[in-house]
Amino acid sequence: SLSPHADRSVVSFTAALNDTYEGGDFVAINAENESVCIALSIGDAVVFDGTVLHAVTPVTAGTRYSIVMHCI
């Protein structure tokens, strides 16, 4: 899991490399502190402004593999 944070980059992205796990959802948090939970399947990606507050929920079973990139 990852606690809420911002990457401080121009653009960030995360892509799912597997989906054989439970939990581990990407969560975007808006300015009103509302959370949007995004479950990713293999090959899905989320591209977002690096100043967006976001987190990952705990993985409860299996191992989550992803690729993350920050473009500054």
PQR file of N, CA, C, O and H, with PARSE charges and radii, in Angstrom:
ATOM      1  N   SER A   1       0.846  -1.187   0.000 -0.4000 1.5000
ATOM      2  CA  SER A   1       0.000   0.000   0.000 -0.0000 2.0000
ATOM      3  C   SER A   1       0.886   1.243   0.000  0.5500 1.7000
ATOM      4  O   SER A   1       2.058   1.189   0.375 -0.5500 1.4000
ATOM      5  N   LEU A   2       0.320   2.332  -0.416 -0.4000 1.5000
ATOM      6  CA  LEU A   2       0.992   3.633  -0.365 -0.0000 2.0000
ATOM      7  C   LEU A   2       0.038   4.623   0.281  0.5500 1.7000
ATOM      8  O   LEU A   2      -1.133   4.700  -0.092 -0.5500 1.4000
ATOM      9  H   LEU A   2      -0.631   2.376  -0.721  0.4000 1.0000
ATOM     10  N   SER A   3       0.531   5.368   1.237 -0.4000 1.5000
ATOM     11  CA  SER A   3      -0.299   6.392   1.865 -0.0000 2.0000
ATOM     12  C   SER A   3      -0.475   7.564   0.896  0.5500 1.7000
ATOM     13  O   SER A   3       0.302   7.704  -0.049 -0.5500 1.4000
ATOM     14  H   SER A   3       1.482   5.305   1.540  0.4000 1.0000
ATOM     15  N   PRO A   4      -1.488   8.405   1.122 -0.5600 1.5000
ATOM     16  CA  PRO A   4      -1.734   9.533   0.218  0.2800 2.0000
ATOM     17  C   PRO A   4      -0.494  10.409   0.054  0.5500 1.7000
ATOM     18  O   PRO A   4       0.173  10.761   1.027 -0.5500 1.4000
ATOM     19  N   HIS A   5      -0.201  10.753  -1.204 -0.4000 1.5000
ATOM     20  CA  HIS A   5       0.955  11.578  -1.525 -0.0000 2.0000
ATOM     21  C   HIS A   5       0.782  12.176  -2.916  0.5500 1.7000
ATOM     22  O   HIS A   5      -0.079  11.740  -3.680 -0.5500 1.4000
ATOM     23  H   HIS A   5      -0.742  10.467  -1.994  0.4000 1.0000
ATOM     24  N   ALA A   6       1.591  13.162  -3.241 -0.4000 1.5000
ATOM     25  CA  ALA A   6       1.675  13.736  -4.584 -0.0000 2.0000
ATOM     26  C   ALA A   6       3.101  13.524  -5.062  0.5500 1.7000
ATOM     27  O   ALA A   6       4.037  13.559  -4.263 -0.5500 1.4000
ATOM     28  H   ALA A   6       2.290  13.516  -2.620  0.4000 1.0000
ATOM     29  N   ASP A   7       3.273  13.306  -6.353 -0.4000 1.5000
ATOM     30  CA  ASP A   7       4.600  13.026  -6.895 -0.0000 2.0000
ATOM     31  C   ASP A   7       5.408  14.292  -7.178  0.5500 1.7000
ATOM     32  O   ASP A   7       6.630  14.224  -7.309 -0.5500 1.4000
ATOM     33  H   ASP A   7       2.513  13.278  -7.002  0.4000 1.0000
ATOM     34  N   ARG A   8       4.755  15.426  -7.273 -0.4000 1.5000
ATOM     35  CA  ARG A   8       5.402  16.699  -7.597 -0.0000 2.0000
ATOM     36  C   ARG A   8       6.096  16.655  -8.956  0.5500 1.7000
ATOM     37  O   ARG A   8       7.157  17.249  -9.144 -0.5500 1.4000
ATOM     38  H   ARG A   8       3.762  15.482  -7.166  0.4000 1.0000
ATOM     39  N   SER A   9       5.484  15.948  -9.893 -0.4000 1.5000
ATOM     40  CA  SER A   9       5.994  15.880 -11.258 -0.0000 2.0000
ATOM     41  C   SER A   9       5.003  16.589 -12.180  0.5500 1.7000
ATOM     42  O   SER A   9       3.911  16.966 -11.756 -0.5500 1.4000
ATOM     43  H   SER A   9       4.621  15.465  -9.740  0.4000 1.0000
ATOM     44  N   VAL A  10       5.389  16.765 -13.431 -0.4000 1.5000
ATOM     45  CA  VAL A  10       4.469  17.357 -14.398 -0.0000 2.0000
ATOM     46  C   VAL A  10       3.370  16.348 -14.728  0.5500 1.7000
ATOM     47  O   VAL A  10       2.186  16.686 -14.717 -0.5500 1.4000
ATOM     48  H   VAL A  10       6.276  16.459 -13.775  0.4000 1.0000
ATOM     49  N   VAL A  11       3.769  15.106 -15.023 -0.4000 1.5000
ATOM     50  CA  VAL A  11       2.838  14.023 -15.334 -0.0000 2.0000
ATOM     51  C   VAL A  11       3.349  12.746 -14.677  0.5500 1.7000
ATOM     52  O   VAL A  11       4.554  12.498 -14.648 -0.5500 1.4000
ATOM     53  H   VAL A  11       4.731  14.832 -15.032  0.4000 1.0000
ATOM     54  N   SER A  12       2.442  11.945 -14.155 -0.4000 1.5000
ATOM     55  CA  SER A  12       2.781  10.635 -13.602 -0.0000 2.0000
ATOM     56  C   SER A  12       1.864   9.596 -14.223  0.5500 1.7000
ATOM     57  O   SER A  12       0.771   9.920 -14.688 -0.5500 1.4000
ATOM     58  H   SER A  12       1.463  12.146 -14.178  0.4000 1.0000
ATOM     59  N   PHE A  13       2.311   8.346 -14.230 -0.4000 1.5000
ATOM     60  CA  PHE A  13       1.406   7.278 -14.624 -0.0000 2.0000
ATOM     61  C   PHE A  13       1.775   5.994 -13.921  0.5500 1.7000
ATOM     62  O   PHE A  13       2.915   5.792 -13.503 -0.5500 1.4000
ATOM     63  H   PHE A  13       3.199   8.082 -13.852  0.4000 1.0000
ATOM     64  N   THR A  14       0.787   5.136 -13.800 -0.4000 1.5000
ATOM     65  CA  THR A  14       0.994   3.793 -13.284 -0.0000 2.0000
ATOM     66  C   THR A  14       0.229   2.829 -14.170  0.5500 1.7000
ATOM     67  O   THR A  14      -0.906   3.103 -14.561 -0.5500 1.4000
ATOM     68  H   THR A  14      -0.139   5.300 -14.139  0.4000 1.0000
ATOM     69  N   ALA A  15       0.842   1.709 -14.484 -0.4000 1.5000
ATOM     70  CA  ALA A  15       0.223   0.696 -15.335 -0.0000 2.0000
ATOM     71  C   ALA A  15       0.285  -0.652 -14.628  0.5500 1.7000
ATOM     72  O   ALA A  15       1.287  -0.988 -13.996 -0.5500 1.4000
ATOM     73  H   ALA A  15       1.764   1.486 -14.166  0.4000 1.0000
ATOM     74  N   ALA A  16      -0.791  -1.417 -14.740 -0.4000 1.5000
ATOM     75  CA  ALA A  16      -0.877  -2.733 -14.101 -0.0000 2.0000
ATOM     76  C   ALA A  16      -0.183  -3.785 -14.958  0.5500 1.7000
ATOM     77  O   ALA A  16      -0.421  -3.875 -16.163 -0.5500 1.4000
ATOM     78  H   ALA A  16      -1.605  -1.144 -15.253  0.4000 1.0000
ATOM     79  N   LEU A  17       0.672  -4.576 -14.329 -0.4000 1.5000
ATOM     80  CA  LEU A  17       1.360  -5.659 -15.020 -0.0000 2.0000
ATOM     81  C   LEU A  17       0.725  -7.017 -14.729  0.5500 1.7000
ATOM     82  O   LEU A  17       1.021  -8.003 -15.403 -0.5500 1.4000
ATOM     83  H   LEU A  17       0.865  -4.503 -13.351  0.4000 1.0000
ATOM     84  N   ASN A  18      -0.141  -7.064 -13.730 -0.4000 1.5000
ATOM     85  CA  ASN A  18      -0.871  -8.295 -13.432 -0.0000 2.0000
ATOM     86  C   ASN A  18      -2.176  -7.941 -12.727  0.5500 1.7000
ATOM     87  O   ASN A  18      -2.392  -6.799 -12.322 -0.5500 1.4000
ATOM     88  H   ASN A  18      -0.381  -6.262 -13.182  0.4000 1.0000
ATOM     89  N   ASP A  19      -3.038  -8.940 -12.592 -0.4000 1.5000
ATOM     90  CA  ASP A  19      -4.271  -8.736 -11.822 -0.0000 2.0000
ATOM     91  C   ASP A  19      -4.582  -9.954 -10.955  0.5500 1.7000
ATOM     92  O   ASP A  19      -5.740 -10.220 -10.633 -0.5500 1.4000
ATOM     93  H   ASP A  19      -2.863  -9.868 -12.921  0.4000 1.0000
ATOM     94  N   THR A  20      -3.540 -10.684 -10.584 -0.4000 1.5000
ATOM     95  CA  THR A  20      -3.703 -11.878  -9.759 -0.0000 2.0000
ATOM     96  C   THR A  20      -3.457 -11.540  -8.285  0.5500 1.7000
ATOM     97  O   THR A  20      -2.660 -12.194  -7.612 -0.5500 1.4000
ATOM     98  H   THR A  20      -2.599 -10.468 -10.845  0.4000 1.0000
ATOM     99  N   TYR A  21      -4.138 -10.529  -7.807 -0.4000 1.5000
ATOM    100  CA  TYR A  21      -4.030 -10.087  -6.424 -0.0000 2.0000
ATOM    101  C   TYR A  21      -5.365  -9.480  -6.015  0.5500 1.7000
ATOM    102  O   TYR A  21      -6.210  -9.195  -6.863 -0.5500 1.4000
ATOM    103  H   TYR A  21      -4.784  -9.998  -8.354  0.4000 1.0000
ATOM    104  N   GLU A  22      -5.548  -9.288  -4.741 -0.4000 1.5000
ATOM    105  CA  GLU A  22      -6.745  -8.630  -4.233 -0.0000 2.0000
ATOM    106  C   GLU A  22      -6.324  -7.359  -3.509  0.5500 1.7000
ATOM    107  O   GLU A  22      -5.253  -7.301  -2.905 -0.5500 1.4000
ATOM    108  H   GLU A  22      -4.861  -9.519  -4.051  0.4000 1.0000
ATOM    109  N   GLY A  23      -7.181  -6.337  -3.576 -0.4000 1.5000
ATOM    110  CA  GLY A  23      -6.833  -5.039  -3.003 -0.0000 2.0000
ATOM    111  C   GLY A  23      -5.919  -4.308  -3.964  0.5500 1.7000
ATOM    112  O   GLY A  23      -5.977  -4.534  -5.172 -0.5500 1.4000
ATOM    113  H   GLY A  23      -8.051  -6.383  -4.066  0.4000 1.0000
ATOM    114  N   GLY A  24      -5.076  -3.435  -3.438 -0.4000 1.5000
ATOM    115  CA  GLY A  24      -4.094  -2.736  -4.259 -0.0000 2.0000
ATOM    116  C   GLY A  24      -4.678  -1.781  -5.276  0.5500 1.7000
ATOM    117  O   GLY A  24      -4.084  -1.563  -6.332 -0.5500 1.4000
ATOM    118  H   GLY A  24      -5.029  -3.252  -2.456  0.4000 1.0000
ATOM    119  N   ASP A  25      -5.834  -1.208  -4.977 -0.4000 1.5000
ATOM    120  CA  ASP A  25      -6.466  -0.278  -5.916 -0.0000 2.0000
ATOM    121  C   ASP A  25      -5.820   1.097  -5.854  0.5500 1.7000
ATOM    122  O   ASP A  25      -5.426   1.567  -4.787 -0.5500 1.4000
ATOM    123  H   ASP A  25      -6.316  -1.385  -4.120  0.4000 1.0000
ATOM    124  N   PHE A  26      -5.718   1.730  -7.008 -0.4000 1.5000
ATOM    125  CA  PHE A  26      -5.242   3.109  -7.109 -0.0000 2.0000
ATOM    126  C   PHE A  26      -6.375   4.016  -6.649  0.5500 1.7000
ATOM    127  O   PHE A  26      -7.525   3.823  -7.043 -0.5500 1.4000
ATOM    128  H   PHE A  26      -6.039   1.348  -7.875  0.4000 1.0000
ATOM    129  N   VAL A  27      -6.059   5.004  -5.817 -0.4000 1.5000
ATOM    130  CA  VAL A  27      -7.070   5.920  -5.294 -0.0000 2.0000
ATOM    131  C   VAL A  27      -6.622   7.351  -5.580  0.5500 1.7000
ATOM    132  O   VAL A  27      -5.549   7.769  -5.143 -0.5500 1.4000
ATOM    133  H   VAL A  27      -5.124   5.161  -5.496  0.4000 1.0000
ATOM    134  N   ALA A  28      -7.441   8.096  -6.311 -0.4000 1.5000
ATOM    135  CA  ALA A  28      -7.189   9.522  -6.557 -0.0000 2.0000
ATOM    136  C   ALA A  28      -8.023  10.313  -5.552  0.5500 1.7000
ATOM    137  O   ALA A  28      -9.161   9.951  -5.254 -0.5500 1.4000
ATOM    138  H   ALA A  28      -8.312   7.756  -6.666  0.4000 1.0000
ATOM    139  N   ILE A  29      -7.444  11.397  -5.034 -0.4000 1.5000
ATOM    140  CA  ILE A  29      -8.105  12.200  -4.007 -0.0000 2.0000
ATOM    141  C   ILE A  29      -8.194  13.641  -4.515  0.5500 1.7000
ATOM    142  O   ILE A  29      -7.176  14.264  -4.818 -0.5500 1.4000
ATOM    143  H   ILE A  29      -6.520  11.691  -5.276  0.4000 1.0000
ATOM    144  N   ASN A  30      -9.424  14.164  -4.604 -0.4000 1.5000
ATOM    145  CA  ASN A  30      -9.586  15.510  -5.159 -0.0000 2.0000
ATOM    146  C   ASN A  30      -9.457  16.585  -4.090  0.5500 1.7000
ATOM    147  O   ASN A  30      -9.229  16.280  -2.919 -0.5500 1.4000
ATOM    148  H   ASN A  30     -10.251  13.658  -4.357  0.4000 1.0000
ATOM    149  N   ALA A  31      -9.601  17.830  -4.490 -0.4000 1.5000
ATOM    150  CA  ALA A  31      -9.406  18.974  -3.598 -0.0000 2.0000
ATOM    151  C   ALA A  31     -10.405  18.996  -2.439  0.5500 1.7000
ATOM    152  O   ALA A  31     -10.129  19.590  -1.396 -0.5500 1.4000
ATOM    153  H   ALA A  31      -9.786  18.078  -5.441  0.4000 1.0000
ATOM    154  N   GLU A  32     -11.571  18.347  -2.615 -0.4000 1.5000
ATOM    155  CA  GLU A  32     -12.574  18.275  -1.550 -0.0000 2.0000
ATOM    156  C   GLU A  32     -12.343  17.056  -0.658  0.5500 1.7000
ATOM    157  O   GLU A  32     -13.190  16.719   0.169 -0.5500 1.4000
ATOM    158  H   GLU A  32     -11.795  17.865  -3.462  0.4000 1.0000
ATOM    159  N   ASN A  33     -11.190  16.393  -0.827 -0.4000 1.5000
ATOM    160  CA  ASN A  33     -10.813  15.207  -0.056 -0.0000 2.0000
ATOM    161  C   ASN A  33     -11.723  14.008  -0.336  0.5500 1.7000
ATOM    162  O   ASN A  33     -11.863  13.119   0.504 -0.5500 1.4000
ATOM    163  H   ASN A  33     -10.501  16.667  -1.499  0.4000 1.0000
ATOM    164  N   GLU A  34     -12.346  13.990  -1.534 -0.4000 1.5000
ATOM    165  CA  GLU A  34     -13.156  12.858  -1.962 -0.0000 2.0000
ATOM    166  C   GLU A  34     -12.259  11.873  -2.709  0.5500 1.7000
ATOM    167  O   GLU A  34     -11.418  12.280  -3.511 -0.5500 1.4000
ATOM    168  H   GLU A  34     -12.232  14.712  -2.216  0.4000 1.0000
ATOM    169  N   SER A  35     -12.438  10.585  -2.447 -0.4000 1.5000
ATOM    170  CA  SER A  35     -11.609   9.550  -3.053 -0.0000 2.0000
ATOM    171  C   SER A  35     -12.337   8.859  -4.187  0.5500 1.7000
ATOM    172  O   SER A  35     -13.538   8.599  -4.106 -0.5500 1.4000
ATOM    173  H   SER A  35     -13.121  10.255  -1.796  0.4000 1.0000
ATOM    174  N   VAL A  36     -11.597   8.563  -5.249 -0.4000 1.5000
ATOM    175  CA  VAL A  36     -12.100   7.768  -6.361 -0.0000 2.0000
ATOM    176  C   VAL A  36     -11.186   6.555  -6.472  0.5500 1.7000
ATOM    177  O   VAL A  36      -9.992   6.691  -6.738 -0.5500 1.4000
ATOM    178  H   VAL A  36     -10.622   8.774  -5.315  0.4000 1.0000
ATOM    179  N   CYS A  37     -11.752   5.367  -6.267 -0.4000 1.5000
ATOM    180  CA  CYS A  37     -10.988   4.129  -6.293 -0.0000 2.0000
ATOM    181  C   CYS A  37     -10.999   3.571  -7.715  0.5500 1.7000
ATOM    182  O   CYS A  37     -12.064   3.419  -8.315 -0.5500 1.4000
ATOM    183  H   CYS A  37     -12.722   5.256  -6.051  0.4000 1.0000
ATOM    184  N   ILE A  38      -9.820   3.266  -8.255 -0.4000 1.5000
ATOM    185  CA  ILE A  38      -9.691   2.781  -9.623 -0.0000 2.0000
ATOM    186  C   ILE A  38      -8.984   1.427  -9.607  0.5500 1.7000
ATOM    187  O   ILE A  38      -7.786   1.342  -9.336 -0.5500 1.4000
ATOM    188  H   ILE A  38      -8.955   3.389  -7.768  0.4000 1.0000
ATOM    189  N   ALA A  39      -9.741   0.374  -9.901 -0.4000 1.5000
ATOM    190  CA  ALA A  39      -9.160  -0.970  -9.989 -0.0000 2.0000
ATOM    191  C   ALA A  39      -8.589  -1.138 -11.405  0.5500 1.7000
ATOM    192  O   ALA A  39      -9.266  -0.831 -12.386 -0.5500 1.4000
ATOM    193  H   ALA A  39     -10.714   0.443 -10.122  0.4000 1.0000
ATOM    194  N   LEU A  40      -7.357  -1.620 -11.509 -0.4000 1.5000
ATOM    195  CA  LEU A  40      -6.706  -1.771 -12.801 -0.0000 2.0000
ATOM    196  C   LEU A  40      -6.563  -3.240 -13.168  0.5500 1.7000
ATOM    197  O   LEU A  40      -6.233  -4.067 -12.317 -0.5500 1.4000
ATOM    198  H   LEU A  40      -6.808  -1.870 -10.712  0.4000 1.0000
ATOM    199  N   SER A  41      -6.812  -3.567 -14.433 -0.4000 1.5000
ATOM    200  CA  SER A  41      -6.562  -4.903 -14.975 -0.0000 2.0000
ATOM    201  C   SER A  41      -5.258  -4.869 -15.755  0.5500 1.7000
ATOM    202  O   SER A  41      -4.705  -3.795 -15.990 -0.5500 1.4000
ATOM    203  H   SER A  41      -7.080  -2.896 -15.124  0.4000 1.0000
ATOM    204  N   ILE A  42      -4.765  -6.021 -16.155 -0.4000 1.5000
ATOM    205  CA  ILE A  42      -3.504  -6.088 -16.906 -0.0000 2.0000
ATOM    206  C   ILE A  42      -3.548  -5.131 -18.099  0.5500 1.7000
ATOM    207  O   ILE A  42      -4.482  -5.166 -18.901 -0.5500 1.4000
ATOM    208  H   ILE A  42      -5.214  -6.893 -15.964  0.4000 1.0000
ATOM    209  N   GLY A  43      -2.529  -4.279 -18.203 -0.4000 1.5000
ATOM    210  CA  GLY A  43      -2.418  -3.343 -19.314 -0.0000 2.0000
ATOM    211  C   GLY A  43      -3.125  -2.022 -19.108  0.5500 1.7000
ATOM    212  O   GLY A  43      -2.887  -1.081 -19.864 -0.5500 1.4000
ATOM    213  H   GLY A  43      -1.771  -4.251 -17.551  0.4000 1.0000
ATOM    214  N   ASP A  44      -3.983  -1.920 -18.113 -0.4000 1.5000
ATOM    215  CA  ASP A  44      -4.645  -0.647 -17.825 -0.0000 2.0000
ATOM    216  C   ASP A  44      -3.628   0.329 -17.242  0.5500 1.7000
ATOM    217  O   ASP A  44      -2.696  -0.068 -16.543 -0.5500 1.4000
ATOM    218  H   ASP A  44      -4.177  -2.685 -17.499  0.4000 1.0000
ATOM    219  N   ALA A  45      -3.823   1.600 -17.537 -0.4000 1.5000
ATOM    220  CA  ALA A  45      -2.933   2.625 -17.004 -0.0000 2.0000
ATOM    221  C   ALA A  45      -3.745   3.837 -16.563  0.5500 1.7000
ATOM    222  O   ALA A  45      -4.823   4.114 -17.090 -0.5500 1.4000
ATOM    223  H   ALA A  45      -4.581   1.923 -18.104  0.4000 1.0000
ATOM    224  N   VAL A  46      -3.206   4.540 -15.595 -0.4000 1.5000
ATOM    225  CA  VAL A  46      -3.778   5.808 -15.142 -0.0000 2.0000
ATOM    226  C   VAL A  46      -2.700   6.862 -15.360  0.5500 1.7000
ATOM    227  O   VAL A  46      -1.579   6.726 -14.868 -0.5500 1.4000
ATOM    228  H   VAL A  46      -2.331   4.315 -15.167  0.4000 1.0000
ATOM    229  N   VAL A  47      -3.045   7.916 -16.102 -0.4000 1.5000
ATOM    230  CA  VAL A  47      -2.133   9.034 -16.347 -0.0000 2.0000
ATOM    231  C   VAL A  47      -2.745  10.247 -15.657  0.5500 1.7000
ATOM    232  O   VAL A  47      -3.931  10.535 -15.820 -0.5500 1.4000
ATOM    233  H   VAL A  47      -3.955   8.026 -16.502  0.4000 1.0000
ATOM    234  N   PHE A  48      -1.924  10.956 -14.883 -0.4000 1.5000
ATOM    235  CA  PHE A  48      -2.479  12.043 -14.088 -0.0000 2.0000
ATOM    236  C   PHE A  48      -1.429  13.109 -13.820  0.5500 1.7000
ATOM    237  O   PHE A  48      -0.226  12.856 -13.886 -0.5500 1.4000
ATOM    238  H   PHE A  48      -0.961  10.723 -14.750  0.4000 1.0000
ATOM    239  N   ASP A  49      -1.910  14.303 -13.517 -0.4000 1.5000
ATOM    240  CA  ASP A  49      -1.052  15.416 -13.118 -0.0000 2.0000
ATOM    241  C   ASP A  49      -0.312  15.003 -11.852  0.5500 1.7000
ATOM    242  O   ASP A  49      -0.938  14.531 -10.903 -0.5500 1.4000
ATOM    243  H   ASP A  49      -2.887  14.510 -13.463  0.4000 1.0000
ATOM    244  N   GLY A  50       0.989  15.170 -11.820 -0.4000 1.5000
ATOM    245  CA  GLY A  50       1.799  14.734 -10.695 -0.0000 2.0000
ATOM    246  C   GLY A  50       1.529  15.457  -9.394  0.5500 1.7000
ATOM    247  O   GLY A  50       2.057  15.075  -8.350 -0.5500 1.4000
ATOM    248  H   GLY A  50       1.497  15.553 -12.591  0.4000 1.0000
ATOM    249  N   THR A  51       0.704  16.509  -9.442 -0.4000 1.5000
ATOM    250  CA  THR A  51       0.341  17.202  -8.205 -0.0000 2.0000
ATOM    251  C   THR A  51      -0.920  16.616  -7.566  0.5500 1.7000
ATOM    252  O   THR A  51      -1.308  17.027  -6.472 -0.5500 1.4000
ATOM    253  H   THR A  51       0.274  16.820 -10.289  0.4000 1.0000
ATOM    254  N   VAL A  52      -1.560  15.657  -8.244 -0.4000 1.5000
ATOM    255  CA  VAL A  52      -2.776  15.034  -7.721 -0.0000 2.0000
ATOM    256  C   VAL A  52      -2.426  14.136  -6.535  0.5500 1.7000
ATOM    257  O   VAL A  52      -1.527  13.300  -6.619 -0.5500 1.4000
ATOM    258  H   VAL A  52      -1.245  15.324  -9.132  0.4000 1.0000
ATOM    259  N   LEU A  53      -3.140  14.319  -5.447 -0.4000 1.5000
ATOM    260  CA  LEU A  53      -2.971  13.471  -4.274 -0.0000 2.0000
ATOM    261  C   LEU A  53      -3.534  12.090  -4.615  0.5500 1.7000
ATOM    262  O   LEU A  53      -4.645  11.982  -5.135 -0.5500 1.4000
ATOM    263  H   LEU A  53      -3.870  14.998  -5.379  0.4000 1.0000
ATOM    264  N   HIS A  54      -2.769  11.038  -4.322 -0.4000 1.5000
ATOM    265  CA  HIS A  54      -3.207   9.684  -4.639 -0.0000 2.0000
ATOM    266  C   HIS A  54      -2.594   8.693  -3.661  0.5500 1.7000
ATOM    267  O   HIS A  54      -1.678   9.025  -2.909 -0.5500 1.4000
ATOM    268  H   HIS A  54      -1.867  11.126  -3.900  0.4000 1.0000
ATOM    269  N   ALA A  55      -3.117   7.462  -3.686 -0.4000 1.5000
ATOM    270  CA  ALA A  55      -2.674   6.411  -2.771 -0.0000 2.0000
ATOM    271  C   ALA A  55      -2.941   5.061  -3.419  0.5500 1.7000
ATOM    272  O   ALA A  55      -3.540   4.985  -4.492 -0.5500 1.4000
ATOM    273  H   ALA A  55      -3.860   7.192  -4.298  0.4000 1.0000
ATOM    274  N   VAL A  56      -2.493   3.997  -2.760 -0.4000 1.5000
ATOM    275  CA  VAL A  56      -2.810   2.634  -3.174 -0.0000 2.0000
ATOM    276  C   VAL A  56      -3.295   1.903  -1.923  0.5500 1.7000
ATOM    277  O   VAL A  56      -2.650   1.946  -0.875 -0.5500 1.4000
ATOM    278  H   VAL A  56      -2.006   4.059  -1.889  0.4000 1.0000
ATOM    279  N   THR A  57      -4.446   1.229  -2.050 -0.4000 1.5000
ATOM    280  CA  THR A  57      -4.985   0.480  -0.916 -0.0000 2.0000
ATOM    281  C   THR A  57      -4.115  -0.756  -0.654  0.5500 1.7000
ATOM    282  O   THR A  57      -3.404  -1.210  -1.552 -0.5500 1.4000
ATOM    283  H   THR A  57      -4.970   1.194  -2.901  0.4000 1.0000
ATOM    284  N   PRO A  58      -4.163  -1.295   0.551 -0.5600 1.5000
ATOM    285  CA  PRO A  58      -3.348  -2.475   0.862  0.2800 2.0000
ATOM    286  C   PRO A  58      -3.699  -3.679  -0.029  0.5500 1.7000
ATOM    287  O   PRO A  58      -4.866  -3.914  -0.342 -0.5500 1.4000
ATOM    288  N   VAL A  59      -2.682  -4.422  -0.422 -0.4000 1.5000
ATOM    289  CA  VAL A  59      -2.877  -5.687  -1.122 -0.0000 2.0000
ATOM    290  C   VAL A  59      -3.209  -6.724  -0.049  0.5500 1.7000
ATOM    291  O   VAL A  59      -2.460  -6.885   0.915 -0.5500 1.4000
ATOM    292  H   VAL A  59      -1.734  -4.231  -0.167  0.4000 1.0000
ATOM    293  N   THR A  60      -4.329  -7.426  -0.218 -0.4000 1.5000
ATOM    294  CA  THR A  60      -4.768  -8.381   0.796 -0.0000 2.0000
ATOM    295  C   THR A  60      -4.460  -9.826   0.421  0.5500 1.7000
ATOM    296  O   THR A  60      -4.494 -10.705   1.283 -0.5500 1.4000
ATOM    297  H   THR A  60      -4.937  -7.295  -1.001  0.4000 1.0000
ATOM    298  N   ALA A  61      -4.158 -10.088  -0.858 -0.4000 1.5000
ATOM    299  CA  ALA A  61      -3.780 -11.436  -1.300 -0.0000 2.0000
ATOM    300  C   ALA A  61      -2.984 -11.316  -2.591  0.5500 1.7000
ATOM    301  O   ALA A  61      -3.304 -10.487  -3.443 -0.5500 1.4000
ATOM    302  H   ALA A  61      -4.130  -9.374  -1.558  0.4000 1.0000
ATOM    303  N   GLY A  62      -1.956 -12.130  -2.739 -0.4000 1.5000
ATOM    304  CA  GLY A  62      -1.139 -12.116  -3.946 -0.0000 2.0000
ATOM    305  C   GLY A  62      -0.093 -11.014  -3.910  0.5500 1.7000
ATOM    306  O   GLY A  62       0.180 -10.414  -2.870 -0.5500 1.4000
ATOM    307  H   GLY A  62      -1.696 -12.803  -2.047  0.4000 1.0000
ATOM    308  N   THR A  63       0.481 -10.769  -5.076 -0.4000 1.5000
ATOM    309  CA  THR A  63       1.505  -9.736  -5.240 -0.0000 2.0000
ATOM    310  C   THR A  63       1.102  -8.830  -6.391  0.5500 1.7000
ATOM    311  O   THR A  63       0.767  -9.307  -7.475 -0.5500 1.4000
ATOM    312  H   THR A  63       0.259 -11.257  -5.920  0.4000 1.0000
ATOM    313  N   ARG A  64       1.133  -7.532  -6.157 -0.4000 1.5000
ATOM    314  CA  ARG A  64       0.775  -6.536  -7.173 -0.0000 2.0000
ATOM    315  C   ARG A  64       2.048  -6.070  -7.876  0.5500 1.7000
ATOM    316  O   ARG A  64       2.998  -5.622  -7.233 -0.5500 1.4000
ATOM    317  H   ARG A  64       1.404  -7.145  -5.276  0.4000 1.0000
ATOM    318  N   TYR A  65       2.053  -6.181  -9.207 -0.4000 1.5000
ATOM    319  CA  TYR A  65       3.170  -5.682 -10.003 -0.0000 2.0000
ATOM    320  C   TYR A  65       2.674  -4.533 -10.869  0.5500 1.7000
ATOM    321  O   TYR A  65       1.636  -4.646 -11.522 -0.5500 1.4000
ATOM    322  H   TYR A  65       1.282  -6.545  -9.729  0.4000 1.0000
ATOM    323  N   SER A  66       3.404  -3.441 -10.876 -0.4000 1.5000
ATOM    324  CA  SER A  66       3.036  -2.287 -11.691 -0.0000 2.0000
ATOM    325  C   SER A  66       4.286  -1.553 -12.124  0.5500 1.7000
ATOM    326  O   SER A  66       5.366  -1.737 -11.562 -0.5500 1.4000
ATOM    327  H   SER A  66       4.246  -3.349 -10.346  0.4000 1.0000
ATOM    328  N   ILE A  67       4.118  -0.721 -13.132 -0.4000 1.5000
ATOM    329  CA  ILE A  67       5.214   0.151 -13.552 -0.0000 2.0000
ATOM    330  C   ILE A  67       4.733   1.580 -13.315  0.5500 1.7000
ATOM    331  O   ILE A  67       3.595   1.928 -13.633 -0.5500 1.4000
ATOM    332  H   ILE A  67       3.241  -0.572 -13.588  0.4000 1.0000
ATOM    333  N   VAL A  68       5.613   2.395 -12.756 -0.4000 1.5000
ATOM    334  CA  VAL A  68       5.280   3.774 -12.407 -0.0000 2.0000
ATOM    335  C   VAL A  68       6.323   4.687 -13.031  0.5500 1.7000
ATOM    336  O   VAL A  68       7.517   4.388 -13.008 -0.5500 1.4000
ATOM    337  H   VAL A  68       6.537   2.112 -12.497  0.4000 1.0000
ATOM    338  N   MET A  69       5.865   5.804 -13.590 -0.4000 1.5000
ATOM    339  CA  MET A  69       6.814   6.751 -14.173 -0.0000 2.0000
ATOM    340  C   MET A  69       6.395   8.174 -13.801  0.5500 1.7000
ATOM    341  O   MET A  69       5.211   8.512 -13.796 -0.5500 1.4000
ATOM    342  H   MET A  69       4.895   6.047 -13.609  0.4000 1.0000
ATOM    343  N   HIS A  70       7.394   8.992 -13.493 -0.4000 1.5000
ATOM    344  CA  HIS A  70       7.190  10.406 -13.202 -0.0000 2.0000
ATOM    345  C   HIS A  70       7.945  11.204 -14.254  0.5500 1.7000
ATOM    346  O   HIS A  70       9.155  11.036 -14.406 -0.5500 1.4000
ATOM    347  H   HIS A  70       8.355   8.717 -13.498  0.4000 1.0000
ATOM    348  N   CYS A  71       7.262  12.050 -14.964 -0.4000 1.5000
ATOM    349  CA  CYS A  71       7.882  12.894 -15.992 -0.0000 2.0000
ATOM    350  C   CYS A  71       7.985  14.311 -15.458  0.5500 1.7000
ATOM    351  O   CYS A  71       6.974  14.952 -15.173 -0.5500 1.4000
ATOM    352  H   CYS A  71       6.279  12.186 -14.840  0.4000 1.0000
ATOM    353  N   ILE A  72       9.215  14.797 -15.324 -0.4000 1.5000
ATOM    354  CA  ILE A  72       9.403  16.145 -14.774 -0.0000 2.0000
ATOM    355  C   ILE A  72       9.852  17.124 -15.813  0.5500 1.7000
ATOM    356  O   ILE A  72      10.053  18.300 -15.508 -0.5500 1.4000
ATOM    357  H   ILE A  72      10.037  14.276 -15.555  0.4000 1.0000
TER
END
